[in-house]
Amino acid sequence: MSEERNAIPLIITGICSIIGTVGCLWYYGYLHFAKPEDALLLSDFTMLKTVPGEDYKIALNPAPQVAQCIDGVLVLFDTQQKGLTGVLVDNKKQAVRCMGQETPQETQ
């Protein structure tokens, strides 16, 4: 005897399980849906290499960003757009470290 199973309830259960799992992960903060404004490029920065004996020219007015060393990482704060902060990274998305504070070490 061959019986045919109705696959529609199995498909609906699978889809509801996936939606429920994604919803729970999002609710508890384990899943974040990135928005375009989450990854805005604050500004382009260039490092001027200082060579002893050579002069270099910079603008007299300062940039609208202020940097601070927090937990060994250089964090930028924008003075024009309140609340806009970011970590300074290189082109490989590696955070720029600063020497103002010791980098936190993992405790064992």
Summary of the structure (lengths in Angstrom):
residues: 108
radius of gyration: 25.0
end to end distance: 62.2
largest distance: 93.8
contacts: 148
relative contact order: 0.10
helix: 22%
strand: 17%
